[in-house]
């Protein structure tokens, strides 16, 4: 019995689902984001604001393929009974349902489901009462009651006429009983009816919030376009004109706000149509410069102009017929506007024939080209549903209606009964709309208000005058509308999303002064003292749209407790936030802790360096780390959290598996603090970087860290410089390096380590296969340490960077290391600065460089290698092909050494950075180097500062650059050439090598 019924059901769905699916844009819908419920902003804010705030980027959720949407996530779990998929207006929820039904009907996915019953809330709106059995029988062919493995799809909860009330809905378990449709849906979702069936609801996020989270087994979200998908979508839209497609994409990408919103397919279609219409017609408007569509109002004005002109574009140009068509269209836009405004107030987005007639809309006109761009219709068995092609189309029409009606209305247009205190004049109505938008907690009037403001801007008036607006009528209202909007921003309390929207309204009105002044201060770092309530709102707006905030939001040295409190809700969505040097105390950490604990929080990098945070503030941040799901980098350097603060953070790290980098430099955490953090490293498998320099952790702190490193396999970088680690701590760390092959960078700078400590570390390096960088700068490593380091370099094949600057190696230690460099094939960077090295080591290094092919950077500055050492290195440079950076500052090199170097530069093709500051090249040396520069093509950066070049030497270098096309920077400061000489040299270099930056 079941087989033929299933077959019939399949055939019915196959025949009905083949229409209207554009294959080009469907790939995006085959993977949904798996989310853990709705965020605050999804439940409370307008769809457009949700996209603007999250910058159109998908959350970092896992994804789930469409074919696994109704399967268990693991072997131990069960399939979801109630699934909810959310997405903003125009993202493709109904398209997703169609795609699923088609793929299922073709047998491509979810073969375990026998019956699929796709219903829309538009259809359910036409019933007052229904029973569960009658609901199933409305399928074509009917689905038998109690049929196993049935999927009931309920598409578009946001279009349902009655909000679902789970608190007060009467329980019903009788499938035959006819009850109110909203009651039926709540009973099905609760499992009182159709317990055997799976239910899939799609909705805009705010509407999905009607279903208690405890009843939802699986929530997914549809993501917007990625970059490649947006390009494909536009190519598909303009199939016959690829040039136009790429021009449209270029225009969209150039406007950050527009680009973010175009991640929504429905909005992208409208914007692309408008931009294409502008590009096609921009050459026609020869009388005045065309309006380049940048704001929302300009985009939609072009869209409406295109829709209005579409009806008679191709017809013979009979003036009378055109005029009649224009008048008919204007009248229709007026009626549709009244419907749109009324719907907006009642949160109604689907209309039926009785609604259309009640608003005086002639149904016979709805087939026109104008209407097909603005209004869509869906024929159903019992009636026809009408809905605007996108939520924003309804909002623009509503704003157009309000703008026109406000000029003559004498009562409050928001009061549907029409009875209210008299309101006279357009501005009175504008202020009323602004106040109502400000008070609407869910932002439902935000975009309407933006459009209403935009209709007062001169460019929009120019676009629509003679069509939908009267020419220049907005002139007298504009400045007062600006005052009204700015009045909404004067409040001392927190910056709300409504205030940010008021700033967007000012942008629509073309009033950009406030935002521009704040953006300039943000760019130049001069915000301190500027952040009044209105400027705070401007800053909150800029956090979303400004390129200055794209990579990082830098609010260092400009915030107070009160300003921070005011901006708090807006900081949630900054991916990278720098709040250094603000004199923040622990009370601000309590505020920031609440932000980091929020479900909406998207802060990934947070810097609070150089504030006044103590252990109490650290505890507040630590509590937030227990629940935070976004923060990956936390910088607390130069505060005063102490051992207690370190303990709080360490306890949080035992549970937090998100944070990747923690910087506690200069926080007096001492030995105890290091012990707490070491204990955390035993259970934390996520942290990659830990900065603990200048914390007085001592040898015992280092020993604790070493014990942790024997077990921890996730930490990649440990910085312990300036901590009095000594030989004892180094020996413990060396033991850890014998078994830990995952640590890549160890910094032990300035730790009083002598040859005993370095011998232990280098012995460990002989067997370690993970360490890439070792910093032993500013210790007490004497010549005895040289052979130990050499042994490690001969056997280690992974170390890339070794910093031994400011030790006591001398020529004996230096020569030992140099001989090993000849055999080493891994090291790329070696620092031997300030090590009492002389010509013998330079000569040994030169010999090594003739066979070494891995070293890229060599630093020998502040060692007296003299002309002899320079000559040896120069000979090596003639054959070496890998060394790119050579640092020889204050190395006692004179004219003879410069001559040898110049000969090498004539043939060397690898050296890019050469630093010779503080030597004695003199005019003769300069002349030799200048001759080489005429030939050399590899050098990019040259420092000849303080070399007694004199005027003659400087002129030689400057004129040589005429032939040199490689150098991008040259420094000739401190060469006794005087101010006038410096100007002349600078001018010469500018004319000879315009791309080269010069310091004289």
Secondary structure by P-SEA (a helix, b strand, c coil): caaaaaaaaaaaaaaaccccccccccccccccccccccccccccccaaaaaaaaccccccbbbbcccccccccccccccccbbbbbbcccccaaaaaaaaaaaaaaccccccccbbbbbbaaaaaacccccaaaaaacccccccccccbbbbbbccccccccccccccbbbbccccccccaaaaaaaaaaccccccbbbbbbbccccccccccccccbbbbbbcccaaaaaaaaaaaacccaaaaaaaaaaaaacaaaaaaaccaaaaaaaaaaaaaaaacccccccccccccccaaaaaaaaaaaaaacccccccccaaaaaaaaaaaaaaaaaaaaaaaaaaaaccccccaaaaaaacccccccccaaaaacbbbbbcccbbbbbcccaaaaaaaaaaaaaaaaaccccccccccccccccccaaaaaaaaaaaaaacccccaaaaaaaaaaaacaaaaaaccccccccccccccaaaaaaaaaaaccccccccaaaaaaaaaaaaacccaaaaaaaaaaaaccccccccaaaaaaaaaaacccccccccccccccccaaaaaaaccccccccbbbbccccccaaaaaaaaaaaacccccccbbbbccccccaaaaaaaaaaaaccccccbbbbccccccaaaaaaaaaaaaccccccbbbbccccccaaaaaaaaaaaaccccccbbbbccccccaaaaaaaaaaaaccccccbbbbccccccaaaaaaaaaaaaccccccbbbbccccccaaaaaaaaaaaaccccccbbbbccccccccaaaaaaaaaaccccccbbbbccccccaaaaaaaaaaaaacccccbbbbccccccaaaaaaaaaaaaccccccbbbbccccccaaaaaaaaaaaaccccccbbbbccccccaaaaaaaaaaaaccccccbbbbccccccaaaaaaaaaaaaccccccbbbbccccccaaaaaaaaaaacccccccbbbbccccccaaaaaaaaaaaaaacccccccc
